[in-house]
Amino acid sequence: MDISEKKVQIIHTLQEKSVLKQKTYDNTHKAFIRLKKILAAITREINSEIGDTDKRVRLVYKENGKFDVSIKIAGDILVFSMHSNVFEFDRNHPIWKTEYIKKDKNNSFSGIINIYNFLSDSFKYTRLDDLGYLIARVFINRENQYFVEGKRQMGMLFSNYGNEELSRDAIKKICFTAMQYSLEFDLLVPPYDKVKIATVGQLEAKIQHSKMVTGKRVGFQFNSDDVLSEE
């Protein structure tokens, strides 16, 4: 391939794939901005309705930057994090089996909004070794089509992909579903054999910094039928 052919190929890539990725990014960023507004509204709405209930269970909404926002729900924190890059699925992903992608593989390029579940005490006491769990990923493409992939994915997850744009109602449902699932999974006591021995350093670290590795065992099937399945 000579220099002129290389230049033509570069121009073609810029005109086609790069524009496609920019459109995908724009859709994902607009969705994330809308998601932040919806989470803030949900916080106000629920706090208003729970009234004089123990203030420690009131929701707390917090923006942590351009691509991250969190909502505290009692003893949990959900972190919604948008990735700034656009991705394509690996060849083994079941998304390639959908008719929507088979018709045009460019529809496979997606932006991602990740949803993580942490314990609120992990942040309160700066327990940097505590675990958080990715409970769902929202994929959004150039046509504003979306699907949600959960911890125990597959099944019905892709049934509407290519036939349903990411609307306000869809985002609201995703938020409420994530909130509901995080509240339904409780903190599990760690196996005795894993905590029966502690070093002096670990104990001092716990006393000084309240650091003991803690995390909820969370896993669910996040799909259109709201089927919940423990891992």
C-alpha positions in Angstrom: 0.0 0.0 0.0 1.6 3.3 -1.1 1.4 6.6 0.8 -1.6 7.9 -1.2 -3.6 4.8 -0.4 -2.7 5.0 3.2 -4.0 8.6 3.3 -7.2 7.6 1.6 -7.7 4.9 4.2 -7.0 7.3 7.0 -9.6 9.8 5.7 -12.1 7.1 5.2 -11.7 5.9 8.8 -12.0 9.4 10.1 -15.2 10.0 8.1 -16.8 6.7 9.0 -15.7 5.0 12.2 -14.5 8.1 14.1 -17.7 9.9 13.4 -19.7 6.8 14.4 -17.8 6.7 17.7 -18.3 10.4 18.4 -22.1 9.9 17.9 -22.0 7.0 20.2 -20.1 9.0 22.8 -22.6 11.9 22.5 -25.6 9.6 23.1 -23.9 8.0 26.1 -23.0 11.3 27.6 -26.5 12.7 27.1 -27.9 9.6 28.7 -25.6 10.0 31.7 -26.6 13.7 32.1 -30.3 12.6 32.1 -29.5 9.8 34.5 -28.0 12.3 37.0 -31.0 14.5 36.8 -33.3 11.5 37.4 -31.3 10.2 40.3 -31.4 13.7 41.9 -35.2 13.8 41.4 -35.6 10.3 42.9 -33.6 11.4 45.9 -35.9 14.4 46.5 -39.0 12.3 45.9 -38.2 9.4 48.2 -36.8 11.7 51.0 -40.1 13.7 50.8 -42.2 10.5 51.1 -40.3 8.9 53.9 -40.9 12.0 56.0 -39.8 11.8 59.6 -38.3 8.3 59.4 -34.8 7.9 60.9 -32.7 10.5 59.0 -30.0 7.9 58.6 -32.0 6.1 56.0 -32.6 9.2 53.9 -31.1 9.1 50.4 -28.0 11.2 49.6 -27.2 12.2 46.1 -23.6 13.3 45.2 -21.9 14.2 42.0 -18.3 13.1 41.9 -17.1 14.5 38.6 -18.1 14.6 35.0 -18.4 10.9 34.7 -19.3 9.7 38.2 -22.3 10.1 40.4 -23.4 8.2 43.6 -26.5 7.8 45.6 -26.4 6.6 49.2 -29.3 4.3 50.2 -29.2 3.4 53.9 -26.1 1.2 54.3 -25.3 1.1 50.6 -23.9 3.4 48.0 -24.6 2.9 44.3 -22.0 4.5 42.0 -23.0 5.2 38.4 -19.9 5.6 36.3 -19.7 6.5 32.6 -16.7 5.3 30.7 -15.3 8.1 28.4 -14.4 5.6 25.6 -16.4 3.7 23.1 -16.1 -0.1 22.8 -16.9 -3.0 20.5 -17.8 -6.4 21.8 -15.5 -9.3 21.5 -16.4 -12.0 19.0 -17.7 -14.4 21.6 -20.3 -12.1 23.0 -23.9 -13.2 22.4 -24.8 -9.7 21.1 -23.4 -10.8 17.7 -26.3 -13.3 17.5 -29.0 -10.6 17.5 -30.6 -9.7 14.2 -30.0 -6.0 14.9 -26.2 -6.4 14.9 -26.2 -8.9 12.1 -27.8 -6.3 9.8 -25.2 -3.7 10.6 -22.2 -4.4 12.7 -21.6 -0.7 13.3 -24.5 -0.9 15.7 -22.2 -3.0 18.0 -20.1 0.0 19.0 -21.3 1.1 22.4 -20.7 3.5 25.2 -20.9 2.1 28.8 -22.4 3.2 32.0 -21.3 1.0 34.9 -23.3 0.6 38.1 -21.3 -0.5 41.2 -22.6 -1.4 44.7 -20.5 -0.5 47.7 -21.1 -0.4 51.5 -21.5 3.2 52.6 -19.2 2.6 55.6 -16.4 1.7 53.2 -16.3 5.4 52.2 -17.3 6.8 55.6 -14.3 5.0 57.3 -12.0 5.1 54.3 -11.7 1.3 54.2 -9.7 1.3 51.0 -9.5 -2.5 50.8 -13.3 -3.0 50.9 -14.9 -4.6 47.9 -17.5 -3.1 45.5 -19.4 -5.1 42.9 -20.3 -4.3 39.4 -24.0 -5.1 39.4 -25.0 -3.9 35.9 -23.7 -2.3 32.7 -25.8 -0.2 30.4 -24.7 -0.2 26.8 -25.8 2.6 24.4 -25.0 2.8 20.7 -25.1 5.4 17.9 -28.9 5.0 17.4 -29.5 5.5 21.1 -30.5 1.8 21.3 -29.6 0.1 24.6 -29.5 -3.0 26.6 -28.6 -3.8 30.2 -26.1 -6.6 31.1 -26.2 -7.9 34.7 -24.1 -10.1 36.8 -25.9 -13.2 35.6 -26.5 -12.1 32.1 -27.8 -13.7 28.8 -31.4 -14.9 28.5 -33.8 -12.1 27.9 -31.3 -9.3 28.0 -31.1 -8.6 24.3 -34.8 -9.2 23.4 -35.5 -5.5 22.8 -32.1 -4.4 21.5 -32.7 -2.5 18.3 -36.3 -1.9 19.0 -36.2 0.4 22.1 -34.4 3.7 22.5 -33.1 4.7 25.9 -35.9 6.9 27.2 -36.4 8.7 30.5 -38.7 5.9 31.7 -36.1 3.3 30.8 -33.4 5.1 32.7 -35.7 5.5 35.7 -36.5 1.8 35.7 -32.8 0.9 35.6 -32.2 3.2 38.6 -35.0 1.8 40.7 -34.1 -1.8 39.8 -30.5 -1.2 40.9 -31.6 0.5 44.1 -34.1 -2.3 44.9 -31.5 -5.1 44.3 -28.8 -3.4 46.4 -31.2 -3.2 49.3 -32.3 -6.8 49.0 -28.8 -8.3 49.3 -27.5 -8.2 52.8 -24.0 -8.4 54.1 -22.8 -11.9 54.7 -20.7 -13.1 57.6 -17.3 -14.1 56.2 -16.3 -17.8 56.6 -14.8 -18.4 60.1 -11.6 -20.0 58.6 -10.9 -16.9 56.6 -10.9 -14.5 59.6 -9.8 -16.8 62.5 -6.2 -15.5 62.4 -5.2 -11.8 62.3 -1.8 -10.2 62.4 -1.0 -7.4 64.9 -0.6 -5.1 61.9 -4.1 -6.0 60.6 -5.6 -5.4 64.0 -3.8 -2.0 64.5 -4.9 -1.0 61.0 -8.5 -1.8 61.9 -8.3 0.2 65.1 -6.7 3.2 63.5 -8.5 3.2 60.2 -11.4 0.8 60.7 -10.0 -1.3 57.8 -11.4 -4.8 57.5 -12.0 -6.0 54.1 -15.8 -6.1 53.7 -18.1 -6.5 50.8 -21.6 -7.6 49.9 -22.0 -10.8 48.0 -24.1 -9.4 45.2 -25.2 -11.0 42.0 -28.4 -10.8 40.0 -30.0 -11.2 36.6 -30.8 -7.7 35.4 -33.3 -8.1 32.6 -36.6 -6.9 31.2 -38.5 -9.4 33.3 -36.8 -8.2 36.5 -35.7 -11.7 37.4 -33.6 -11.8 40.5 -31.1 -14.6 40.9 -28.5 -14.9 43.6 -25.1 -15.8 42.6 
